[in-house]
Each structure stands twice: as C-alpha cells, then as structure tokens.
Amino acid sequence: MHLVNVVLFLHIFIALAAFGCATLVHVWQGVSKGATSTATLKAWSPVMHRIEPLFPILALILFGLGAWLIGLSDGEFSWGDGWVIASIVGLFAMEAAGGAVLAPGGKKLHAAIMSAPDGPVDASLRALVLDRAVWAVGVFETATALGIVYLMTNKPSGLASALIVAACALVGAAIGAAAAGEPASAPLATSAPAAAQADGS
C-alpha cells in the first residue's frame, strides 16, 4: 500500500463528505421554500445550524490533503500548474463568499426561525428564507466545487481551468438566485381563509 493512495482516498472521502453536507443544505433550501408552518422550519434549522460550520473545516482539510498529494507526486504536479492555481482561487472564492454571506445569513435565519411563534410563516421570515444572496452563494459554492473536481480529474490548461471554474461559479450563482424567486404570496395564501373566517366571526 502506497502512501499516495491512502492520501488520495482521504482526499476523495472528505470531498464526498463535503458534497453530502451540501446536498443536505440544498434539501433544506427546498423544504424551507415550501414550508407553510414554522414547525417545519424549526425541525430543520438546528441541524443546518450544526452542518454549516463544517464547510470551512472540510475545505481546510481538502486543501491540506491536496497539498500533500502535490508533494507526493515526485514533480508530476506543481503549485504552478494552471489547474492547481485555478482550483486554489476557486476554493478561496468559495470560502470568502461563504464567510461574507452564508455564515451571517445562516445565523440570522436560524435565530429568526427559533424565535418565531408557532404557526404560519409570516412575510418577514419568508423574506429571510428566500434571501437571494444566500441562495445564489449557496449554489455558487456547490457549482464551483464541481468545477474544481473537474479540474482535478482532467487537469486542463491554465486558461481552460480558469474559464471552467468561472463558468461553473456564474451558472451556479444564477441558478441559486433564480431558485429563490418564488413569490412570498404563494405559500402565505394558505393562511388567508383562516384570517377571513376570523374577520367574519
């Protein structure tokens, strides 16, 4: 058993763990978008509140294992390779965007959910759930990570690597922003009959 194979296995394992966490976050986004009751949000939010801080830790481990693999490559790969540089820039962009948008946005949403009264999701909480910036950055992160995985497996030239990561990032951000665009009135309409009955009584 060669050390490089063990390190490569760990690198792939951590990458799969990161994508697994990302999948849970995207499922949570879908659930929260369709939720009409705060009970649904309160059931999921504590789990997401614990998962979200794992991303920078997993990214740091991935970077360390990747650096180790470069060191074990006996000169086959170097820090000057275009795909390596593009991957590092992409990873840095992911962490910067996550720290600037996702971390504070997630904390704000979790606090709002846990302090909300039981019952229908009101307009202010719905607005936090459908925050376009958070959705855009969330999908941007996953799409950029997929682009980096493509670079690691195919090792294209520097220019191609930069274009691939940039394209994945832009498409991901656009998809995320579009996915958050559901009108708030749709899920809130379910509470209208109850309000009308209350007025009538």
N, C-alpha and C positions, 0 to 999 in steps of 0.2 A: 504494500500500500504506500503510495507516494503522498508526501505532504501536500503537494499542489492539488491533488484530487480531493483531499479532505477539506482544504480551504475553499475549493470551488463548490463542493457540496454545501458547506456552511453559507457561502455567498448566495447560492440558489435558494436554500431553505429560508434565509432571512428575507430575501426578495419575495418569496411566496407568502411569508407571514405578513409582509407589508401590504401586498395586494389583497390578502384576506381581510385585513383590517379596513382597507379602502372599500372593499365590497360591502362590508357591514355599514360603513358610513353612507354609501350610496343607497343602500336599502333603507336606512334611517331617513335619508332625504325624501325618498318616495313615500314612506309611511307618514312622515310629518306633513308632507304636502297634502295628502288626502285626509288627514285626521280632522275630525269634526269635534272631538272631545279632548279636553286637557288630560284626561286619564290615559289616553293613548300616548301622548307626548311624555307624560310623567313616567310611564313604564319603560320607555326607551332612553330618555335623556341621561339618566345616571350611568347607563352602560356606555353611551357615546362619550360622556364626560371623562370616563376612565380610559377609553381607547385613544382619543385624540392626542394625549401627551406622549403616546408610544411612538408616533411618527418620527420626531426628530431623533429619538434614541435609535430606532431602526435604521434611519438614514446614516447616522454616525457609524453604526456597526457595518453597514454596507460599504461605506467609504473606506473604513479600515481594512476590511477583507479584500476590497478591490485593490487597495494599495499593496497589500500583502501579495496578491496574485501577480501584480506587476513586478514586484521584487523577486518572485519565484520563477519568472518567465525566462530567465537567463538571457535577457536582452531582446527577446522576441517582441515584447511590447515596452513602450516607454511613456513617460509623462508628456512627451512632446507629440505623441500620436494625435491626429486630429480627432478621432472618435473618443479618445480619452479626455481631451480638453473639452469637447462638446458635452460629454457626459458630466464632467465636473461642474461646468457652467449651468447645465440643466438642473443638477442636484442642488446647487447653491440657490438658483432661482426658485426652486420648489420650497426650500426651507425659508427663504426670505419672504415669499408670498404667504406661506403658512403662518409664520410668526407675526406678520403685519396684519393679516386678515382673518385667517381661520381661528387662531388661538383666542384673540379677543372676542371675535364673533361667537365662537362656541361657548365661551364663558358667559357672555351676555345672554345668549339664548337659554342656556341651562338655568341661569338664575331667574330669568323671566318665567320659564316653564314651571319650575319648582315653587315659585311664589304665586302662581296664578291660581285663582279659585277653581274648584271642580265645576265642570260644566262645559258649555260650548267654547270653542276657541274664538276669542274676540279679535277685532281688527288689528289692534296693536301687536298682539302675539303672532297673528298670521303674517304681519309685515316682517317680523324678525325671522320667522320660519322661511319665508320666501325672499330673504335678502339676496339680491342679485350678485353682489360682490362675493359673498360666501359661496354661493352655488358655482359661480364662474371659477373661482380659485380652486374649489374642491375638485371639479372635473379637470381643470388645468393640471392639477397635481398628478392625477392618475394618467392622463394622456401623455404628459411629459415623461413620466416614469416608463410608460410603454415605449416611447421613443428611445429612451436610454437603453432599455432591454434590447431593442432592435440594433442599436449601435454595438452593444456588447457581443451580439451573436453574429453580426455581419461585418463589423469593422470597416465601414466605408471611409472614403477620403474626408479630409477636414471640412471642405466646403459642403459636401453632401451631408455630413454629420450635423453641421450647424443648421442646414435647411430642414432636415428631418425633425430635429428637436424643436425648432421654431414652429414648423407646421403643426406638429402634434400639440404644442402648447397653445397656439392660436385657435385651432379647431376645438380643443378641449374647453377653453375659456368661452368660446362662442356657444358651444352646446350647453354648458352649465348655465350661462346667462339666459339662454332661451328656455331651458327647462324650468327656470324659476318664474316664468312669466304667466303662470295661471292666475286669472283674476281672483281676488280675495272674495268677491261676492258669491262665487260658486259654492264653496264649502259652507259659507256662512248662511246661505239661503235656507239651510235645513232648520235653523232656529226661528225663521220668520213665522211659521204657523203658530208656534208656541207664544211668540210675542203678540200676535194678532188675537189669540184666544185670551191672553191676559188683559189686553186692552178692552176686549169685548165684555169680559166679566166685570 
